[in-house]
Amino acid sequence: MQGQTTPVQRLNVHLTLLVLAEYSTKVIHMLEFISICHAGISDDVSMVRRHACYSMATMVQNFLPKITRLDDNVMPMFIKFLEHMSETHRLVPKEAHINTSVFSALEEFVEQVTVECMKPHLEKLIPLILLCTEPEKNSMALRQLSVSAIAKLAECMQASLDDHFDDNVSVIRPVMVQTQLEEELALRAHAIHVCSALNLVNQTKFSKVSPWIFEVVIEMCHNGTVTEFYTFSILGVISGIIPEVMRSLHRVAMVIKRIPMRMNRLQIVRS
């Protein structure tokens, strides 16, 4: 398509597809739709790429759950989007809306597709999402979206994500330990959410890492660098996994009241 058309023509195609995805209740040629979006995601022209991504995200969201039957066609689009992220795309704030649209669509797709259908795609998908959590290479908004996506995958895929348990922990641990700034509240909240979800992936492995999770959460409570988002749930999960932590619940009681009530100040990109 790219070699036979002008950028304006390709942009018009994606604008038309975007309208169809937004307002149509039925797309007869869905495979053709997917094929065009897939090609547009790697287009040489940034404006065409952006609208291809919008079309893809809108199509996935508006045609759930029917589109889950085409997982072998849909998931390669998400993977291609992540593979073709440039350094500029990762860091520039103006790309935040595109990233939010695509990651939101990915989470909604994961919620409705079967575990068996997702399994073949996890090996490529997980490392690409983990790359989006690195602090020096990605914007804060993109890091929040990627950590939220990890939590959603852990919740929905559960034991199927076992091979990636250690990789997820290695990424989440520094987020919880090193993020102390006010603007990083949402990122910490999502990291705590991931920790809760990892309990569903492998309870034995989770029991081994839960002591440091508990200590970090309690320390964050003491320092006022944690929010109520997911904090109570992770403390409940840990107390159920490690009975001896119950002896420290007096510490929890002392610091719970110190958790800042920041509901109106905290803006989570994707909860």
C-alpha positions in Angstrom: 0.0 0.0 0.0 2.8 2.5 1.0 4.7 2.2 -2.3 1.6 2.7 -4.5 0.0 5.6 -2.8 0.8 9.1 -1.5 0.9 9.9 2.3 -2.3 12.0 1.9 -4.1 9.0 0.3 -3.0 6.7 3.0 -4.0 9.2 5.7 -7.4 9.5 4.1 -7.8 5.7 4.2 -7.1 5.6 7.9 -9.4 8.5 8.6 -12.1 6.6 6.8 -11.4 3.5 8.8 -11.4 5.5 12.0 -14.9 6.7 11.3 -16.1 3.2 10.4 -14.6 1.8 13.6 -16.1 4.6 15.7 -19.7 4.6 14.3 -20.3 1.3 12.5 -21.9 -1.6 14.3 -20.7 -4.1 11.8 -17.6 -4.4 9.7 -18.0 -7.0 6.9 -14.3 -7.0 5.8 -12.7 -7.0 9.2 -9.6 -8.9 8.1 -9.0 -6.3 5.4 -9.5 -3.6 8.0 -6.9 -5.2 10.3 -4.4 -5.7 7.4 -4.6 -1.9 6.5 -4.1 -0.9 10.1 -1.2 -3.4 10.5 0.6 -1.8 7.5 -0.1 1.8 8.7 1.5 1.2 12.1 5.0 1.1 10.5 4.3 3.8 7.9 7.2 6.2 7.1 4.9 9.2 7.7 4.2 10.0 11.4 0.7 11.4 10.8 -0.3 8.2 8.9 1.2 6.1 11.8 -0.8 8.0 14.4 -4.1 7.6 12.6 -3.4 3.9 12.0 -2.9 3.4 15.7 -6.1 5.3 16.5 -8.0 3.2 14.0 -6.5 0.0 15.4 -7.4 0.9 19.0 -10.9 2.1 18.1 -11.6 -1.0 16.1 -10.5 -3.4 18.8 -12.5 -1.6 21.5 -15.7 -1.2 19.4 -15.7 -4.7 18.0 -15.2 -6.6 21.2 -15.9 -9.5 21.9 -16.3 -10.6 18.3 -12.8 -9.5 17.3 -11.2 -11.8 19.9 -11.8 -14.6 17.4 -9.2 -13.0 15.3 -6.5 -13.0 18.0 -3.8 -14.3 15.6 -4.4 -11.1 13.5 -5.0 -8.6 16.3 -2.1 -9.4 18.6 0.6 -8.9 15.9 -0.7 -5.3 15.5 -0.1 -4.6 19.2 3.3 -6.2 19.0 4.2 -4.3 15.9 3.1 -1.0 17.6 5.5 -1.7 20.5 8.3 -2.8 18.2 8.1 0.3 16.1 8.2 2.8 19.0 10.9 5.3 18.3 12.9 7.0 21.0 11.0 10.2 20.3 7.6 8.4 20.6 8.6 7.0 23.9 9.6 10.3 25.5 7.5 13.0 23.8 4.4 14.0 25.8 2.3 14.6 22.7 2.3 10.9 22.0 0.6 10.2 25.3 -2.9 10.2 23.8 -1.9 7.6 21.2 -0.2 5.4 23.8 -3.2 5.6 26.1 -5.6 4.6 23.3 -3.5 1.6 22.3 -2.8 0.4 25.8 -6.4 0.8 26.8 -7.5 -1.3 23.8 -4.8 -3.9 24.7 -6.1 -4.2 28.3 -9.7 -4.5 27.1 -8.7 -7.2 24.6 -6.8 -9.2 27.2 -9.8 -9.1 29.5 -12.0 -10.8 26.9 -9.7 -13.1 25.0 -9.1 -16.6 26.3 -5.9 -17.6 28.0 -5.2 -20.3 25.4 -5.5 -17.7 22.6 -3.1 -15.3 24.3 -0.4 -17.9 25.2 1.3 -17.9 21.8 1.8 -14.1 21.9 3.1 -13.7 25.4 6.7 -14.5 24.6 7.0 -11.5 22.3 4.5 -9.2 24.1 5.8 -9.2 27.6 9.5 -8.2 26.9 8.2 -5.3 24.7 5.9 -4.0 27.5 8.7 -4.3 30.1 10.9 -2.1 27.9 8.3 0.6 28.2 8.9 0.7 32.0 12.5 1.9 31.9 12.8 5.3 33.4 15.4 6.9 31.2 13.9 5.8 27.9 10.2 6.4 28.4 7.9 9.2 29.5 6.1 8.9 32.9 2.8 8.5 31.2 4.1 5.6 29.1 5.6 3.9 32.2 2.3 4.1 34.0 0.5 2.6 31.0 3.0 -0.3 30.7 3.0 -1.1 34.4 -0.8 -1.1 34.3 -0.8 -3.5 31.3 1.5 -5.8 33.2 -1.0 -5.9 36.1 -3.8 -6.6 33.7 -1.9 -9.4 32.0 -1.0 -11.0 35.4 -4.7 -10.8 36.5 -6.0 -12.4 33.3 -3.3 -14.8 32.3 -2.4 -15.9 35.8 -0.3 -19.1 35.7 0.4 -18.6 32.0 2.6 -15.7 32.9 4.8 -17.9 35.3 7.8 -17.9 33.0 7.9 -14.1 33.2 7.4 -13.8 37.0 11.0 -13.0 37.8 11.3 -10.5 34.9 8.2 -8.7 36.2 9.6 -8.6 39.7 12.9 -7.2 38.5 11.1 -4.4 36.8 8.6 -3.6 39.5 11.0 -3.7 42.5 13.0 -0.6 41.6 9.7 1.3 40.7 8.5 0.7 44.3 11.8 1.4 46.0 13.2 4.3 43.9 10.0 6.3 43.0 9.5 8.9 45.7 8.4 12.0 43.9 4.9 13.4 44.1 4.4 13.0 40.3 5.2 9.3 40.6 2.3 8.5 42.9 0.3 6.9 40.0 3.3 4.8 39.0 3.7 3.5 42.5 0.0 2.7 42.7 0.2 0.6 39.5 3.4 -1.1 40.8 1.5 -2.2 44.0 -1.3 -3.4 41.7 1.2 -5.6 39.8 2.5 -7.1 43.1 -1.1 -8.0 44.1 -1.6 -9.6 40.6 1.6 -11.6 40.8 0.1 -13.6 43.6 -2.3 -15.0 41.0 0.6 -16.0 38.7 2.5 -18.2 41.2 1.7 -18.1 44.9 4.9 -20.0 45.8 7.1 -17.5 44.1 5.1 -14.6 45.5 5.5 -15.9 49.0 9.3 -15.6 48.6 9.1 -11.9 47.5 6.3 -10.8 49.7 8.4 -9.9 52.7 10.3 -7.2 50.9 7.0 -6.0 49.3 5.5 -5.7 52.7 8.5 -3.8 54.1 8.5 -1.4 51.1 4.7 -0.7 51.4 5.0 -0.1 55.1 7.9 2.2 54.5 6.0 4.1 51.9 3.1 4.5 54.3 5.4 5.9 56.9 6.9 8.3 54.4 3.6 9.4 52.9 4.7 8.3 49.5 1.9 5.8 48.8 -1.8 6.2 48.0 -4.8 4.2 49.0 -5.0 2.8 45.5 -4.3 -1.0 45.8 -2.5 -0.5 49.1 -5.1 -2.2 51.3 -5.5 -5.1 48.8 -1.7 -5.9 48.8 -1.6 -5.8 52.6 -4.5 -8.2 52.6 -2.9 -10.5 50.1 0.4 -10.6 52.0 -1.2 -11.3 55.3 -3.0 -14.3 53.8 0.2 -15.7 52.2 2.5 -15.2 55.1 0.8 -15.9 58.4 3.7 -14.5 60.4 3.2 -11.1 59.0 0.1 -10.9 61.2 2.5 -10.3 64.0 3.4 -7.0 62.4 -0.2 -5.9 61.8 0.2 -3.4 64.7 2.7 -1.6 62.4 0.0 -1.6 59.7 -2.6 -0.1 62.0 -0.1 2.6 63.0 0.6 3.7 59.5 -2.7 3.1 57.7 -4.1 6.3 59.1 -1.0 8.1 57.7 -1.8 7.1 54.1 -2.5 10.4 52.4 -6.1 10.9 51.1 -5.1 11.9 47.6 -8.0 10.7 45.6 -8.6 14.1 44.0 -4.9 14.7 43.4 -3.9 11.4 42.0 -4.4 11.0 38.3 -4.0 7.4 37.1 -3.7 7.0 33.3 -5.3 3.5 33.4 -6.6 1.9 36.6 
